[in-house]
Amino acid sequence: MPRCSRNKHNNYNMAKIYSRKSLVTPSMKPKKETISFLLNYSKAMSFLKVGKLNIEVIAN
């Protein structure tokens, strides 16, 4: 089977699975505080390259 047609089939199956309403319930939705925390955390995070190492730095 050609690779592209298999990917189309997989994409169809994923869309079918993830579009089911029963998989997403209101209790699974994150709170606004959680989203805000994650966004602020990602804004404060930076990476510093020292030689061959990458160091994660959180600016508080």
N, CA, C, O and CB atoms as a CASP TS submission, in Angstrom:
PFRMAT TS
TARGET T0000
AUTHOR 0000-0000-0000
METHOD Language model
MODEL 1
PARENT N/A
ATOM      1  N   MET     1       0.845  -1.174   0.000  1.00  0.00           N
ATOM      2  CA  MET     1       0.000   0.000   0.000  1.00  0.00           C
ATOM      3  C   MET     1       0.893   1.241   0.000  1.00  0.00           C
ATOM      4  O   MET     1       1.835   1.310   0.789  1.00  0.00           O
ATOM      5  CB  MET     1      -0.962  -0.004   1.222  1.00  0.00           C
ATOM      6  N   PRO     2       0.620   2.225  -0.866  1.00  0.00           N
ATOM      7  CA  PRO     2       1.433   3.435  -0.894  1.00  0.00           C
ATOM      8  C   PRO     2       1.331   4.199   0.424  1.00  0.00           C
ATOM      9  O   PRO     2       0.302   4.166   1.099  1.00  0.00           O
ATOM     10  CB  PRO     2       1.008   4.333  -2.055  1.00  0.00           C
ATOM     11  N   ARG     3       2.398   4.874   0.771  1.00  0.00           N
ATOM     12  CA  ARG     3       2.483   5.553   2.057  1.00  0.00           C
ATOM     13  C   ARG     3       1.440   6.659   2.208  1.00  0.00           C
ATOM     14  O   ARG     3       0.846   6.795   3.277  1.00  0.00           O
ATOM     15  CB  ARG     3       3.864   6.130   2.237  1.00  0.00           C
ATOM     16  N   CYS     4       1.210   7.436   1.178  1.00  0.00           N
ATOM     17  CA  CYS     4       0.291   8.562   1.284  1.00  0.00           C
ATOM     18  C   CYS     4      -1.146   8.111   1.530  1.00  0.00           C
ATOM     19  O   CYS     4      -1.871   8.764   2.280  1.00  0.00           O
ATOM     20  CB  CYS     4       0.357   9.403   0.027  1.00  0.00           C
ATOM     21  N   SER     5      -1.571   7.004   0.911  1.00  0.00           N
ATOM     22  CA  SER     5      -2.945   6.559   1.117  1.00  0.00           C
ATOM     23  C   SER     5      -3.132   6.020   2.532  1.00  0.00           C
ATOM     24  O   SER     5      -4.217   6.150   3.098  1.00  0.00           O
ATOM     25  CB  SER     5      -3.322   5.487   0.086  1.00  0.00           C
ATOM     26  N   ARG     6      -2.097   5.419   3.113  1.00  0.00           N
ATOM     27  CA  ARG     6      -2.187   4.942   4.491  1.00  0.00           C
ATOM     28  C   ARG     6      -2.315   6.130   5.441  1.00  0.00           C
ATOM     29  O   ARG     6      -3.082   6.073   6.402  1.00  0.00           O
ATOM     30  CB  ARG     6      -0.951   4.082   4.858  1.00  0.00           C
ATOM     31  N   ASN     7      -1.564   7.215   5.176  1.00  0.00           N
ATOM     32  CA  ASN     7      -1.650   8.407   6.014  1.00  0.00           C
ATOM     33  C   ASN     7      -3.031   9.032   5.930  1.00  0.00           C
ATOM     34  O   ASN     7      -3.560   9.499   6.939  1.00  0.00           O
ATOM     35  CB  ASN     7      -0.589   9.423   5.607  1.00  0.00           C
ATOM     36  N   LYS     8      -3.620   9.048   4.746  1.00  0.00           N
ATOM     37  CA  LYS     8      -4.967   9.585   4.601  1.00  0.00           C
ATOM     38  C   LYS     8      -5.943   8.758   5.417  1.00  0.00           C
ATOM     39  O   LYS     8      -6.850   9.301   6.047  1.00  0.00           O
ATOM     40  CB  LYS     8      -5.390   9.613   3.122  1.00  0.00           C
ATOM     41  N   HIS     9      -5.757   7.444   5.408  1.00  0.00           N
ATOM     42  CA  HIS     9      -6.630   6.554   6.173  1.00  0.00           C
ATOM     43  C   HIS     9      -6.462   6.811   7.669  1.00  0.00           C
ATOM     44  O   HIS     9      -7.449   6.870   8.403  1.00  0.00           O
ATOM     45  CB  HIS     9      -6.325   5.075   5.843  1.00  0.00           C
ATOM     46  N   ASN    10      -5.216   6.963   8.125  1.00  0.00           N
ATOM     47  CA  ASN    10      -4.955   7.238   9.538  1.00  0.00           C
ATOM     48  C   ASN    10      -5.528   8.580   9.946  1.00  0.00           C
ATOM     49  O   ASN    10      -6.097   8.701  11.031  1.00  0.00           O
ATOM     50  CB  ASN    10      -3.457   7.203   9.824  1.00  0.00           C
ATOM     51  N   ASN    11      -5.390   9.595   9.097  1.00  0.00           N
ATOM     52  CA  ASN    11      -5.940  10.913   9.410  1.00  0.00           C
ATOM     53  C   ASN    11      -7.448  10.846   9.532  1.00  0.00           C
ATOM     54  O   ASN    11      -8.029  11.494  10.402  1.00  0.00           O
ATOM     55  CB  ASN    11      -5.543  11.935   8.341  1.00  0.00           C
ATOM     56  N   TYR    12      -8.086  10.077   8.679  1.00  0.00           N
ATOM     57  CA  TYR    12      -9.544   9.924   8.743  1.00  0.00           C
ATOM     58  C   TYR    12      -9.941   9.275  10.066  1.00  0.00           C
ATOM     59  O   TYR    12     -10.885   9.716  10.721  1.00  0.00           O
ATOM     60  CB  TYR    12     -10.063   9.078   7.549  1.00  0.00           C
ATOM     61  N   ASN    13      -9.218   8.231  10.455  1.00  0.00           N
ATOM     62  CA  ASN    13      -9.527   7.546  11.713  1.00  0.00           C
ATOM     63  C   ASN    13      -9.312   8.460  12.903  1.00  0.00           C
ATOM     64  O   ASN    13     -10.121   8.460  13.830  1.00  0.00           O
ATOM     65  CB  ASN    13      -8.675   6.291  11.862  1.00  0.00           C
ATOM     66  N   MET    14      -8.234   9.242  12.898  1.00  0.00           N
ATOM     67  CA  MET    14      -7.985  10.163  14.009  1.00  0.00           C
ATOM     68  C   MET    14      -9.071  11.223  14.088  1.00  0.00           C
ATOM     69  O   MET    14      -9.542  11.548  15.178  1.00  0.00           O
ATOM     70  CB  MET    14      -6.613  10.827  13.860  1.00  0.00           C
ATOM     71  N   ALA    15      -9.472  11.766  12.945  1.00  0.00           N
ATOM     72  CA  ALA    15     -10.538  12.771  12.941  1.00  0.00           C
ATOM     73  C   ALA    15     -11.831  12.172  13.460  1.00  0.00           C
ATOM     74  O   ALA    15     -12.580  12.822  14.189  1.00  0.00           O
ATOM     75  CB  ALA    15     -10.746  13.341  11.527  1.00  0.00           C
ATOM     76  N   LYS    16     -12.085  10.946  13.086  1.00  0.00           N
ATOM     77  CA  LYS    16     -13.298  10.259  13.524  1.00  0.00           C
ATOM     78  C   LYS    16     -13.272  10.039  15.041  1.00  0.00           C
ATOM     79  O   LYS    16     -14.285  10.232  15.713  1.00  0.00           O
ATOM     80  CB  LYS    16     -13.450   8.910  12.786  1.00  0.00           C
ATOM     81  N   ILE    17     -12.127   9.640  15.573  1.00  0.00           N
ATOM     82  CA  ILE    17     -11.998   9.383  17.010  1.00  0.00           C
ATOM     83  C   ILE    17     -12.107  10.683  17.809  1.00  0.00           C
ATOM     84  O   ILE    17     -12.860  10.752  18.779  1.00  0.00           O
ATOM     85  CB  ILE    17     -10.658   8.684  17.312  1.00  0.00           C
ATOM     86  N   TYR    18     -11.358  11.710  17.406  1.00  0.00           N
ATOM     87  CA  TYR    18     -11.293  12.937  18.191  1.00  0.00           C
ATOM     88  C   TYR    18     -12.497  13.845  18.017  1.00  0.00           C
ATOM     89  O   TYR    18     -12.653  14.800  18.778  1.00  0.00           O
ATOM     90  CB  TYR    18     -10.065  13.688  17.837  1.00  0.00           C
ATOM     91  N   SER    19     -13.346  13.579  17.045  1.00  0.00           N
ATOM     92  CA  SER    19     -14.519  14.420  16.865  1.00  0.00           C
ATOM     93  C   SER    19     -15.735  13.892  17.625  1.00  0.00           C
ATOM     94  O   SER    19     -16.788  14.530  17.629  1.00  0.00           O
ATOM     95  CB  SER    19     -14.845  14.534  15.395  1.00  0.00           C
ATOM     96  N   ARG    20     -15.600  12.757  18.255  1.00  0.00           N
ATOM     97  CA  ARG    20     -16.709  12.219  19.044  1.00  0.00           C
ATOM     98  C   ARG    20     -16.953  13.116  20.244  1.00  0.00           C
ATOM     99  O   ARG    20     -16.022  13.457  20.973  1.00  0.00           O
ATOM    100  CB  ARG    20     -16.419  10.766  19.500  1.00  0.00           C
ATOM    101  N   LYS    21     -18.176  13.486  20.441  1.00  0.00           N
ATOM    102  CA  LYS    21     -18.511  14.381  21.540  1.00  0.00           C
ATOM    103  C   LYS    21     -18.351  13.711  22.896  1.00  0.00           C
ATOM    104  O   LYS    21     -18.082  14.394  23.884  1.00  0.00           O
ATOM    105  CB  LYS    21     -19.925  14.883  21.383  1.00  0.00           C
ATOM    106  N   SER    22     -18.505  12.420  22.969  1.00  0.00           N
ATOM    107  CA  SER    22     -18.435  11.728  24.253  1.00  0.00           C
ATOM    108  C   SER    22     -17.025  11.741  24.854  1.00  0.00           C
ATOM    109  O   SER    22     -16.877  11.547  26.060  1.00  0.00           O
ATOM    110  CB  SER    22     -18.905  10.299  24.090  1.00  0.00           C
ATOM    111  N   LEU    23     -15.995  11.964  24.044  1.00  0.00           N
ATOM    112  CA  LEU    23     -14.631  11.975  24.557  1.00  0.00           C
ATOM    113  C   LEU    23     -14.284  13.272  25.280  1.00  0.00           C
ATOM    114  O   LEU    23     -13.395  13.285  26.131  1.00  0.00           O
ATOM    115  CB  LEU    23     -13.661  11.752  23.429  1.00  0.00           C
ATOM    116  N   VAL    24     -14.971  14.353  24.953  1.00  0.00           N
ATOM    117  CA  VAL    24     -14.680  15.641  25.568  1.00  0.00           C
ATOM    118  C   VAL    24     -15.846  16.015  26.456  1.00  0.00           C
ATOM    119  O   VAL    24     -16.950  16.287  25.984  1.00  0.00           O
ATOM    120  CB  VAL    24     -14.416  16.740  24.499  1.00  0.00           C
ATOM    121  N   THR    25     -15.580  16.022  27.746  1.00  0.00           N
ATOM    122  CA  THR    25     -16.618  16.396  28.698  1.00  0.00           C
ATOM    123  C   THR    25     -16.266  17.743  29.317  1.00  0.00           C
ATOM    124  O   THR    25     -15.098  18.132  29.308  1.00  0.00           O
ATOM    125  CB  THR    25     -16.786  15.309  29.797  1.00  0.00           C
ATOM    126  N   PRO    26     -17.235  18.456  29.848  1.00  0.00           N
ATOM    127  CA  PRO    26     -16.939  19.747  30.485  1.00  0.00           C
ATOM    128  C   PRO    26     -15.929  19.635  31.621  1.00  0.00           C
ATOM    129  O   PRO    26     -15.181  20.580  31.874  1.00  0.00           O
ATOM    130  CB  PRO    26     -18.214  20.361  31.012  1.00  0.00           C
ATOM    131  N   SER    27     -15.894  18.510  32.300  1.00  0.00           N
ATOM    132  CA  SER    27     -14.935  18.358  33.401  1.00  0.00           C
ATOM    133  C   SER    27     -13.494  18.263  32.904  1.00  0.00           C
ATOM    134  O   SER    27     -12.563  18.436  33.691  1.00  0.00           O
ATOM    135  CB  SER    27     -15.273  17.119  34.220  1.00  0.00           C
ATOM    136  N   MET    28     -13.293  17.994  31.617  1.00  0.00           N
ATOM    137  CA  MET    28     -11.949  17.893  31.062  1.00  0.00           C
ATOM    138  C   MET    28     -11.397  19.245  30.632  1.00  0.00           C
ATOM    139  O   MET    28     -10.207  19.351  30.334  1.00  0.00           O
ATOM    140  CB  MET    28     -11.947  16.946  29.887  1.00  0.00           C
ATOM    141  N   LYS    29     -12.222  20.271  30.592  1.00  0.00           N
ATOM    142  CA  LYS    29     -11.758  21.575  30.149  1.00  0.00           C
ATOM    143  C   LYS    29     -10.959  22.235  31.267  1.00  0.00           C
ATOM    144  O   LYS    29     -11.396  22.236  32.418  1.00  0.00           O
ATOM    145  CB  LYS    29     -12.946  22.468  29.721  1.00  0.00           C
ATOM    146  N   PRO    30      -9.792  22.796  30.945  1.00  0.00           N
ATOM    147  CA  PRO    30      -8.966  23.417  31.987  1.00  0.00           C
ATOM    148  C   PRO    30      -9.565  24.736  32.465  1.00  0.00           C
ATOM    149  O   PRO    30     -10.294  25.408  31.736  1.00  0.00           O
ATOM    150  CB  PRO    30      -7.545  23.650  31.469  1.00  0.00           C
ATOM    151  N   LYS    31      -9.243  25.084  33.693  1.00  0.00           N
ATOM    152  CA  LYS    31      -9.678  26.361  34.250  1.00  0.00           C
ATOM    153  C   LYS    31      -8.853  27.482  33.638  1.00  0.00           C
ATOM    154  O   LYS    31      -7.750  27.249  33.143  1.00  0.00           O
ATOM    155  CB  LYS    31      -9.554  26.369  35.796  1.00  0.00           C
ATOM    156  N   LYS    32      -9.384  28.692  33.671  1.00  0.00           N
ATOM    157  CA  LYS    32      -8.650  29.852  33.146  1.00  0.00           C
ATOM    158  C   LYS    32      -7.342  30.050  33.899  1.00  0.00           C
ATOM    159  O   LYS    32      -6.344  30.465  33.309  1.00  0.00           O
ATOM    160  CB  LYS    32      -9.510  31.125  33.240  1.00  0.00           C
ATOM    161  N   GLU    33      -7.338  29.758  35.197  1.00  0.00           N
ATOM    162  CA  GLU    33      -6.128  29.904  36.006  1.00  0.00           C
ATOM    163  C   GLU    33      -5.034  28.952  35.529  1.00  0.00           C
ATOM    164  O   GLU    33      -3.855  29.309  35.532  1.00  0.00           O
ATOM    165  CB  GLU    33      -6.441  29.650  37.488  1.00  0.00           C
ATOM    166  N   THR    34      -5.414  27.756  35.125  1.00  0.00           N
ATOM    167  CA  THR    34      -4.447  26.781  34.638  1.00  0.00           C
ATOM    168  C   THR    34      -3.815  27.252  33.336  1.00  0.00           C
ATOM    169  O   THR    34      -2.600  27.168  33.157  1.00  0.00           O
ATOM    170  CB  THR    34      -5.111  25.418  34.442  1.00  0.00           C
ATOM    171  N   ILE    35      -4.645  27.744  32.437  1.00  0.00           N
ATOM    172  CA  ILE    35      -4.134  28.255  31.156  1.00  0.00           C
ATOM    173  C   ILE    35      -3.205  29.433  31.397  1.00  0.00           C
ATOM    174  O   ILE    35      -2.133  29.515  30.798  1.00  0.00           O
ATOM    175  CB  ILE    35      -5.296  28.673  30.225  1.00  0.00           C
ATOM    176  N   SER    36      -3.612  30.339  32.265  1.00  0.00           N
ATOM    177  CA  SER    36      -2.799  31.510  32.584  1.00  0.00           C
ATOM    178  C   SER    36      -1.453  31.094  33.168  1.00  0.00           C
ATOM    179  O   SER    36      -0.416  31.635  32.784  1.00  0.00           O
ATOM    180  CB  SER    36      -3.540  32.427  33.564  1.00  0.00           C
ATOM    181  N   PHE    37      -1.464  30.139  34.092  1.00  0.00           N
ATOM    182  CA  PHE    37      -0.225  29.657  34.693  1.00  0.00           C
ATOM    183  C   PHE    37       0.714  29.083  33.648  1.00  0.00           C
ATOM    184  O   PHE    37       1.904  29.400  33.643  1.00  0.00           O
ATOM    185  CB  PHE    37      -0.525  28.609  35.749  1.00  0.00           C
ATOM    186  N   LEU    38       0.198  28.246  32.768  1.00  0.00           N
ATOM    187  CA  LEU    38       1.038  27.616  31.742  1.00  0.00           C
ATOM    188  C   LEU    38       1.608  28.636  30.764  1.00  0.00           C
ATOM    189  O   LEU    38       2.768  28.534  30.366  1.00  0.00           O
ATOM    190  CB  LEU    38       0.238  26.568  30.979  1.00  0.00           C
ATOM    191  N   LEU    39       0.804  29.612  30.377  1.00  0.00           N
ATOM    192  CA  LEU    39       1.292  30.646  29.472  1.00  0.00           C
ATOM    193  C   LEU    39       2.377  31.494  30.131  1.00  0.00           C
ATOM    194  O   LEU    39       3.400  31.786  29.513  1.00  0.00           O
ATOM    195  CB  LEU    39       0.139  31.536  29.013  1.00  0.00           C
ATOM    196  N   ASN    40       2.158  31.884  31.374  1.00  0.00           N
ATOM    197  CA  ASN    40       3.165  32.678  32.085  1.00  0.00           C
ATOM    198  C   ASN    40       4.440  31.889  32.304  1.00  0.00           C
ATOM    199  O   ASN    40       5.537  32.439  32.209  1.00  0.00           O
ATOM    200  CB  ASN    40       2.620  33.154  33.424  1.00  0.00           C
ATOM    201  N   TYR    41       4.304  30.605  32.596  1.00  0.00           N
ATOM    202  CA  TYR    41       5.477  29.745  32.791  1.00  0.00           C
ATOM    203  C   TYR    41       6.283  29.653  31.498  1.00  0.00           C
ATOM    204  O   TYR    41       7.510  29.748  31.512  1.00  0.00           O
ATOM    205  CB  TYR    41       5.050  28.332  33.260  1.00  0.00           C
ATOM    206  N   SER    42       5.584  29.468  30.389  1.00  0.00           N
ATOM    207  CA  SER    42       6.296  29.332  29.113  1.00  0.00           C
ATOM    208  C   SER    42       6.951  30.647  28.705  1.00  0.00           C
ATOM    209  O   SER    42       7.995  30.637  28.053  1.00  0.00           O
ATOM    210  CB  SER    42       5.337  28.862  28.013  1.00  0.00           C
ATOM    211  N   LYS    43       6.356  31.773  29.077  1.00  0.00           N
ATOM    212  CA  LYS    43       6.970  33.074  28.780  1.00  0.00           C
ATOM    213  C   LYS    43       8.229  33.289  29.602  1.00  0.00           C
ATOM    214  O   LYS    43       9.173  33.926  29.134  1.00  0.00           O
ATOM    215  CB  LYS    43       5.978  34.209  29.044  1.00  0.00           C
ATOM    216  N   ALA    44       8.256  32.766  30.819  1.00  0.00           N
ATOM    217  CA  ALA    44       9.399  32.949  31.712  1.00  0.00           C
ATOM    218  C   ALA    44      10.535  31.978  31.394  1.00  0.00           C
ATOM    219  O   ALA    44      11.661  32.182  31.847  1.00  0.00           O
ATOM    220  CB  ALA    44       8.964  32.774  33.159  1.00  0.00           C
ATOM    221  N   MET    45      10.260  30.939  30.629  1.00  0.00           N
ATOM    222  CA  MET    45      11.264  29.919  30.343  1.00  0.00           C
ATOM    223  C   MET    45      12.119  30.316  29.149  1.00  0.00           C
ATOM    224  O   MET    45      11.619  30.789  28.128  1.00  0.00           O
ATOM    225  CB  MET    45      10.596  28.569  30.085  1.00  0.00           C
ATOM    226  N   SER    46      13.420  30.111  29.305  1.00  0.00           N
ATOM    227  CA  SER    46      14.326  30.333  28.177  1.00  0.00           C
ATOM    228  C   SER    46      15.409  29.261  28.224  1.00  0.00           C
ATOM    229  O   SER    46      15.590  28.589  29.239  1.00  0.00           O
ATOM    230  CB  SER    46      14.954  31.773  28.217  1.00  0.00           C
ATOM    231  N   PHE    47      16.115  29.114  27.128  1.00  0.00           N
ATOM    232  CA  PHE    47      17.160  28.110  27.027  1.00  0.00           C
ATOM    233  C   PHE    47      18.489  28.800  26.790  1.00  0.00           C
ATOM    234  O   PHE    47      18.595  29.724  25.984  1.00  0.00           O
ATOM    235  CB  PHE    47      16.855  27.100  25.900  1.00  0.00           C
ATOM    236  N   LEU    48      19.487  28.341  27.498  1.00  0.00           N
ATOM    237  CA  LEU    48      20.826  28.888  27.393  1.00  0.00           C
ATOM    238  C   LEU    48      21.743  27.782  26.905  1.00  0.00           C
ATOM    239  O   LEU    48      21.814  26.712  27.509  1.00  0.00           O
ATOM    240  CB  LEU    48      21.313  29.473  28.752  1.00  0.00           C
ATOM    241  N   LYS    49      22.445  28.043  25.811  1.00  0.00           N
ATOM    242  CA  LYS    49      23.352  27.035  25.265  1.00  0.00           C
ATOM    243  C   LYS    49      24.757  27.318  25.786  1.00  0.00           C
ATOM    244  O   LYS    49      25.309  28.398  25.577  1.00  0.00           O
ATOM    245  CB  LYS    49      23.324  27.032  23.700  1.00  0.00           C
ATOM    246  N   VAL    50      25.322  26.324  26.468  1.00  0.00           N
ATOM    247  CA  VAL    50      26.675  26.421  27.011  1.00  0.00           C
ATOM    248  C   VAL    50      27.454  25.240  26.455  1.00  0.00           C
ATOM    249  O   VAL    50      27.274  24.101  26.887  1.00  0.00           O
ATOM    250  CB  VAL    50      26.681  26.431  28.596  1.00  0.00           C
ATOM    251  N   GLY    51      28.314  25.525  25.500  1.00  0.00           N
ATOM    252  CA  GLY    51      29.048  24.446  24.845  1.00  0.00           C
ATOM    253  C   GLY    51      28.069  23.550  24.107  1.00  0.00           C
ATOM    254  O   GLY    51      27.335  24.013  23.234  1.00  0.00           O
ATOM    255  N   LYS    52      28.055  22.276  24.453  1.00  0.00           N
ATOM    256  CA  LYS    52      27.134  21.326  23.834  1.00  0.00           C
ATOM    257  C   LYS    52      25.879  21.114  24.674  1.00  0.00           C
ATOM    258  O   LYS    52      25.009  20.326  24.303  1.00  0.00           O
ATOM    259  CB  LYS    52      27.831  19.997  23.610  1.00  0.00           C
ATOM    260  N   LEU    53      25.782  21.813  25.801  1.00  0.00           N
ATOM    261  CA  LEU    53      24.641  21.632  26.704  1.00  0.00           C
ATOM    262  C   LEU    53      23.594  22.713  26.487  1.00  0.00           C
ATOM    263  O   LEU    53      23.928  23.867  26.218  1.00  0.00           O
ATOM    264  CB  LEU    53      25.106  21.639  28.163  1.00  0.00           C
ATOM    265  N   ASN    54      22.335  22.339  26.605  1.00  0.00           N
ATOM    266  CA  ASN    54      21.212  23.300  26.620  1.00  0.00           C
ATOM    267  C   ASN    54      20.670  23.325  28.042  1.00  0.00           C
ATOM    268  O   ASN    54      20.284  22.289  28.584  1.00  0.00           O
ATOM    269  CB  ASN    54      20.071  22.907  25.571  1.00  0.00           C
ATOM    270  N   ILE    55      20.642  24.511  28.643  1.00  0.00           N
ATOM    271  CA  ILE    55      20.183  24.660  30.022  1.00  0.00           C
ATOM    272  C   ILE    55      18.871  25.436  30.011  1.00  0.00           C
ATOM    273  O   ILE    55      18.763  26.484  29.374  1.00  0.00           O
ATOM    274  CB  ILE    55      21.257  25.383  30.905  1.00  0.00           C
ATOM    275  N   GLU    56      17.876  24.911  30.723  1.00  0.00           N
ATOM    276  CA  GLU    56      16.595  25.585  30.862  1.00  0.00           C
ATOM    277  C   GLU    56      16.693  26.581  32.009  1.00  0.00           C
ATOM    278  O   GLU    56      17.151  26.236  33.099  1.00  0.00           O
ATOM    279  CB  GLU    56      15.443  24.565  31.102  1.00  0.00           C
ATOM    280  N   VAL    57      16.263  27.816  31.764  1.00  0.00           N
ATOM    281  CA  VAL    57      16.305  28.853  32.774  1.00  0.00           C
ATOM    282  C   VAL    57      14.907  29.415  32.954  1.00  0.00           C
ATOM    283  O   VAL    57      14.251  29.789  31.981  1.00  0.00           O
ATOM    284  CB  VAL    57      17.307  29.965  32.392  1.00  0.00           C
ATOM    285  N   ILE    58      14.445  29.477  34.214  1.00  0.00           N
ATOM    286  CA  ILE    58      13.160  30.077  34.516  1.00  0.00           C
ATOM    287  C   ILE    58      13.414  31.408  35.197  1.00  0.00           C
ATOM    288  O   ILE    58      14.020  31.460  36.267  1.00  0.00           O
ATOM    289  CB  ILE    58      12.289  29.145  35.405  1.00  0.00           C
ATOM    290  N   ALA    59      12.948  32.489  34.575  1.00  0.00           N
ATOM    291  CA  ALA    59      13.118  33.828  35.147  1.00  0.00           C
ATOM    292  C   ALA    59      11.914  34.118  36.036  1.00  0.00           C
ATOM    293  O   ALA    59      10.775  34.151  35.570  1.00  0.00           O
ATOM    294  CB  ALA    59      13.268  34.921  34.023  1.00  0.00           C
ATOM    295  N   ASN    60      12.182  34.324  37.308  1.00  0.00           N
ATOM    296  CA  ASN    60      11.101  34.651  38.249  1.00  0.00           C
ATOM    297  C   ASN    60      11.179  36.089  38.640  1.00  0.00           C
ATOM    298  O   ASN    60      10.357  36.561  39.425  1.00  0.00           O
ATOM    299  CB  ASN    60      11.158  33.769  39.493  1.00  0.00           C
TER
END
